Amino acid sequence: MPKYAKPVGGEGAEQAISVFGNYVKAAAIRYLRQHPNVTRKSIADALQLPPTTFVAYLGELEEAGLIVADPPRTERRKGEWPVYRVNDAEVTALYLRLGQELGEI
């Protein structure tokens, strides 16, 4: 299996590319900016994805601090459906970091 090329000096863009270069993650952020405080099922339905497939993406975005769940993962009880919203400050910071890495800013 081939390894992905990682040029020297590109480390600052890695997380941004992981998020903004992934259709599902970028679409989830876009949807949540337009429809805050919705459940995983609502997001998955809007993006026409199975909720079970989508759960891993939400977990990654939540872990990265780009979306916020209520209640947070550490406080959830079994069977509880959290609602999600975008952490606008973190998404903007990540977007700006990508711009800096690309020499845009």
ZATOR-866484 format. One line per 4 residues: number of its first residue (from 0); their letters; for each residue x, y, z of N, C-alpha, C. Coordinates in steps of 0.02 Angstrom, whole numbers, plus 50000, padded with zeros to 5 digits. Layout:
<rs>
NUM	a	X Y Z X Y Z X Y Z | ...
</rs>
This chain:
<rs>
0	mpky	50043 49941 50000 50000 50000 50000 50045 50062 50000 | 50033 50109 49955 50077 50168 49951 50067 50214 50010 | 50120 50247 50029 50116 50298 50081 50101 50365 50048 | 50065 50407 50085 50050 50473 50059 50111 50518 50068
4	akpv	50125 50558 50018 50181 50604 50022 50164 50660 50071 | 50212 50676 50113 50204 50730 50162 50264 50777 50154 | 50253 50832 50119 50309 50879 50109 50328 50913 50174 | 50391 50931 50179 50416 50967 50238 50381 51034 50241
8	ggeg	50361 51054 50302 50330 51119 50312 50255 51120 50301 | 50225 51064 50287 50153 51063 50275 50112 51039 50334 | 50145 51030 50391 50111 51002 50449 50052 51045 50474 | 50058 51111 50466 50006 51156 50490 49940 51149 50453
12	aeqa	49942 51122 50394 49882 51115 50353 49848 51048 50359 | 49880 51002 50394 49855 50933 50396 49784 50927 50421 | 49768 50958 50478 49700 50953 50506 49650 50988 50461 | 49668 51047 50435 49622 51084 50392 49606 51044 50329
16	isvf	49656 51013 50300 49644 50973 50240 49602 50913 50256 | 49613 50883 50314 49573 50826 50336 49499 50844 50341 | 49485 50905 50365 49416 50926 50373 49387 50954 50309 | 49420 51005 50281 49393 51040 50223 49402 51000 50159
20	gnyv	49446 50951 50159 49457 50909 50100 49414 50847 50101 | 49370 50840 50150 49326 50783 50156 49255 50807 50144 | 49223 50780 50093 49155 50802 50074 49105 50797 50132 | 49107 50742 50168 49058 50730 50221 49069 50780 50278
24	kaaa	49131 50788 50300 49144 50835 50355 49128 50907 50336 | 49148 50927 50276 49134 50995 50253 49058 51006 50247 | 49022 50956 50221 48950 50962 50213 48916 50966 50282 | 48941 50928 50330 48912 50930 50397 48921 50999 50429
28	iryl	48980 51027 50421 48992 51095 50448 48946 51145 50414 | 48940 51141 50348 48897 51187 50311 48824 51180 50334 | 48801 51118 50340 48731 51107 50361 48720 51133 50432 | 48767 51119 50478 48758 51141 50547 48762 51217 50554
32	rqhp	48799 51250 50511 48799 51323 50513 48730 51350 50494 | 48696 51317 50449 48630 51339 50427 48574 51314 50472 | 48586 51257 50506 48535 51225 50548 48566 51203 50615 | 48581 51249 50659 48612 51229 50723 48563 51192 50768
36	nvtr	48591 51155 50815 48553 51119 50866 48506 51066 50837 | 48534 51023 50795 48496 50968 50767 48530 50902 50785 | 48494 50848 50779 48521 50782 50795 48561 50753 50738 | 48598 50700 50754 48637 50664 50703 48592 50640 50647
40	ksia	48534 50615 50664 48488 50589 50613 48466 50645 50566 | 48452 50703 50592 48431 50759 50550 48486 50777 50500 | 48548 50778 50525 48605 50795 50481 48613 50741 50428 | 48612 50678 50450 48621 50622 50403 48566 50621 50351
44	dalq	48504 50634 50372 48449 50636 50324 48459 50691 50272 | 48480 50750 50296 48490 50807 50251 48546 50793 50201 | 48598 50757 50223 48654 50741 50180 48644 50675 50142 | 48587 50643 50155 48569 50579 50124 48622 50525 50137
48	lppt	48641 50519 50200 48688 50468 50223 48657 50428 50279 | 48674 50364 50285 48649 50325 50342 48678 50352 50408 | 48636 50362 50459 48661 50388 50523 48718 50347 50552 | 48718 50282 50542 48772 50241 50570 48838 50254 50535
52	tfva	48836 50271 50471 48897 50289 50434 48922 50357 50457 | 48877 50400 50471 48892 50470 50486 48920 50481 50556 | 48906 50435 50602 48926 50444 50672 49001 50453 50681 | 49042 50418 50644 49114 50424 50650 49138 50494 50630
56	ylge	49108 50522 50577 49127 50589 50555 49109 50641 50609 | 49050 50635 50638 49031 50682 50691 49078 50676 50751 | 49097 50615 50767 49144 50604 50822 49211 50639 50809 | 49236 50634 50749 49299 50666 50731 49293 50742 50736
60	leea	49238 50770 50710 49228 50842 50713 49220 50866 50785 | 49185 50827 50826 49176 50845 50896 49243 50841 50933 | 49281 50789 50921 49346 50781 50954 49394 50837 50935 | 49389 50860 50873 49432 50915 50849 49409 50983 50875
64	gliv	49350 50985 50906 49324 51048 50933 49289 51091 50881 | 49276 51063 50822 49244 51101 50769 49168 51103 50774 | 49140 51053 50807 49069 51054 50823 49062 51040 50898 | 49006 51063 50924 48992 51055 50995 48927 51015 51002
68	adpp	48928 50967 51046 48868 50926 51058 48840 50943 51126 | 48773 50941 51131 48740 50952 51195 48692 50895 51206 | 48704 50852 51254 48759 50853 51302 48824 50828 51270 | 48881 50849 51299 48946 50825 51273 48952 50750 51279
72	rter	48996 50722 51240 49007 50650 51238 49020 50621 51308 | 49058 50656 51348 49076 50631 51415 49017 50630 51463 | 48963 50667 51447 48906 50670 51492 48844 50634 51466 | 48849 50603 51408 48792 50570 51378 48776 50505 51413
76	rkge	48711 50492 51417 48688 50428 51442 48667 50385 51383 | 48667 50321 51392 48649 50275 51339 48579 50292 51313 | 48573 50296 51247 48509 50310 51216 48493 50384 51210 | 48536 50427 51236 48524 50499 51233 48547 50526 51165
80	wpvy	48506 50567 51135 48522 50596 51069 48545 50668 51078 | 48609 50680 51069 48633 50749 51075 48613 50791 51015 | 48614 50856 51023 48606 50902 50967 48673 50935 50955 | 48686 50952 50893 48752 50977 50872 48746 51048 50844
84	rvnd	48800 51085 50853 48808 51151 50823 48881 51162 50806 | 48895 51210 50763 48964 51224 50743 48997 51269 50795 | 49060 51255 50808 49101 51299 50849 49134 51348 50799 | 49099 51403 50784 49119 51448 50732 49191 51474 50740
88	aevt	49211 51489 50801 49278 51515 50813 49331 51465 50792 | 49321 51401 50808 49370 51349 50791 49371 51336 50716 | 49313 51336 50684 49311 51324 50611 49346 51382 50575 | 49333 51442 50597 49365 51500 50566 49440 51498 50576
92	alyl	49462 51481 50636 49534 51477 50650 49567 51425 50606 | 49535 51368 50597 49562 51315 50555 49565 51337 50482 | 49513 51372 50460 49511 51397 50391 49567 51448 50379 | 49578 51491 50428 49632 51541 50422 49701 51507 50423
96	rlgq	49708 51455 50463 49772 51418 50464 49786 51387 50396 | 49735 51361 50364 49744 51333 50297 49765 51388 50248 | 49734 51446 50254 49752 51502 50211 49824 51523 50221 | 49847 51522 50283 49917 51539 50297 49964 51488 50266
100	elge	49947 51424 50273 49990 51371 50245 49994 51375 50169 | 49941 51400 50138 49939 51405 50065 49969 51471 50041 | 49988 51514 50088 50016 51578 50070 49966 51631 50051 | 49903 51618 50067 49848 51664 50051 49847 51723 50099
104	i	49865 51711 50161 49860 51763 50212 49929 51783 50234
</rs>
